[in-house]
Amino acid sequence: MRTGRVRRADGEARRDVLARILPRLKIADRCPLDARHLVVRGGLRTYRIHLGSANILMEPDNSYLCIVPARGKGDGRVFLPFEDDRLSVILSKALLLADDTKITHPTILAQLGERA
C-alpha cells in the first residue's frame, strides 16, 4: 500500500521531469509549473493538471474536467523515455488543452461550456 509520502514524492519526481521536458515543447510558453500542478493556458480556459493524480480543474471556478485516455487507439510510434504512465497522461492532456480551440470531441466540449 502506498503512503501519502510516496505519492508526494511521485508528484515531485513528475514535476522535476516536466521542468526538464517543457522548455523543449511548443507549448512551453503556455504551461508554467507550480508546486503541485501543471498550469495550461488554453484559448478558452486555463487548466490546472494535478501532478499526483493527473486530474484537471478549470479556472476560474475550479470545475472538474474529465478526460480519460483512449485505450487501444495508439499506433505505438511514440516512445517516451520513462516508465511513469501518469506522466504520459499529464503530457497528453497538456498538449490537448493548450490548443483547446481545436477540440472537437462532444463530451469534452460539453464540459468546457460556451466557446469564447
C-alpha positions as CSV (number, residue, x, y, z in Angstrom):
1,M,0.0,0.0,0.0
2,R,1.3,3.4,-0.9
3,T,1.5,6.2,1.7
4,G,0.9,9.9,1.3
5,R,4.6,10.5,1.4
6,V,5.2,8.2,-1.6
7,R,2.5,9.9,-3.6
8,R,4.0,13.3,-2.8
9,A,7.4,12.0,-3.9
10,D,5.9,10.8,-7.2
11,G,4.4,14.3,-7.8
12,E,7.8,15.8,-7.0
13,A,9.5,13.5,-9.4
14,R,7.0,14.3,-12.2
15,R,7.5,18.0,-11.6
16,D,11.3,17.6,-11.9
17,V,10.8,15.7,-15.2
18,L,8.3,18.2,-16.5
19,A,10.6,21.1,-15.6
20,R,13.2,19.5,-17.9
21,I,10.8,18.5,-20.8
22,L,8.5,21.5,-21.0
23,P,11.1,24.1,-22.3
24,R,11.6,21.9,-25.4
25,L,7.9,21.7,-26.2
26,K,6.0,24.1,-28.5
27,I,3.5,24.7,-25.6
28,A,6.2,25.8,-23.1
29,D,5.1,29.4,-23.0
30,R,1.5,28.3,-22.1
31,C,2.5,25.8,-19.4
32,P,4.0,27.1,-16.2
33,L,4.6,24.7,-13.3
34,D,3.6,25.4,-9.7
35,A,4.3,23.2,-6.7
36,R,1.5,20.7,-7.4
37,H,0.1,21.5,-10.9
38,L,1.0,21.9,-14.5
39,V,-1.0,25.0,-15.4
40,V,-2.1,25.1,-19.1
41,R,-3.3,28.3,-20.6
42,G,-5.6,27.4,-23.5
43,G,-7.5,29.7,-25.8
44,L,-10.8,29.1,-24.0
45,R,-9.8,28.5,-20.4
46,T,-6.9,27.9,-18.0
47,Y,-6.5,24.4,-16.7
48,R,-4.6,23.0,-13.7
49,I,-3.4,19.4,-14.1
50,H,-2.5,17.8,-10.7
51,L,0.9,16.2,-10.8
52,G,-0.1,13.4,-8.5
53,S,-3.4,12.4,-9.9
54,A,-3.5,14.0,-13.4
55,N,-7.0,15.3,-12.6
56,I,-7.9,18.6,-14.3
57,L,-9.5,21.7,-12.8
58,M,-10.7,24.5,-15.0
59,E,-10.4,28.2,-13.9
60,P,-12.0,30.4,-12.9
61,D,-14.4,28.2,-10.9
62,N,-12.2,25.1,-10.3
63,S,-14.7,22.9,-12.1
64,Y,-13.5,19.3,-12.8
65,L,-12.8,18.3,-16.4
66,C,-12.9,14.6,-17.1
67,I,-10.7,13.5,-19.9
68,V,-9.8,9.8,-20.0
69,P,-7.2,8.2,-22.3
70,A,-8.5,6.2,-25.2
71,R,-7.5,2.6,-25.0
72,G,-6.1,0.7,-28.0
73,K,-6.2,3.6,-30.4
74,G,-2.5,4.3,-30.5
75,D,-0.2,3.1,-33.2
76,G,2.7,2.6,-31.0
77,R,5.0,5.0,-32.8
78,V,5.6,7.4,-29.9
79,F,8.1,6.4,-27.2
80,L,8.5,8.4,-24.1
81,P,11.7,7.6,-22.2
82,F,10.2,6.9,-18.8
83,E,8.0,4.3,-17.2
84,D,5.5,6.7,-15.5
85,D,2.2,6.3,-17.2
86,R,0.7,9.2,-15.3
87,L,3.4,11.5,-16.6
88,S,2.4,10.4,-20.2
89,V,-1.2,11.2,-19.3
90,I,-0.3,14.6,-17.9
91,L,1.7,15.5,-21.0
92,S,-1.0,14.3,-23.4
93,K,-3.7,16.3,-21.6
94,A,-1.4,19.4,-21.6
95,L,-0.9,19.1,-25.3
96,L,-4.6,18.8,-25.9
97,L,-5.7,21.6,-23.6
98,A,-3.0,24.1,-24.8
99,D,-4.8,24.0,-28.2
100,D,-8.4,23.7,-26.7
101,T,-10.0,25.8,-29.5
102,K,-9.4,22.8,-31.8
103,I,-11.1,20.2,-29.6
104,T,-14.0,18.6,-31.4
105,H,-15.0,15.7,-29.1
106,P,-18.6,16.5,-28.0
107,T,-18.1,15.1,-24.4
108,I,-15.1,17.4,-23.8
109,L,-16.8,20.4,-25.4
110,A,-19.9,20.0,-23.2
111,Q,-17.7,20.2,-20.1
112,L,-15.9,23.3,-21.4
113,G,-19.2,25.2,-21.7
114,E,-19.7,28.1,-24.1
115,R,-17.0,28.8,-26.5
116,A,-15.4,32.2,-26.1
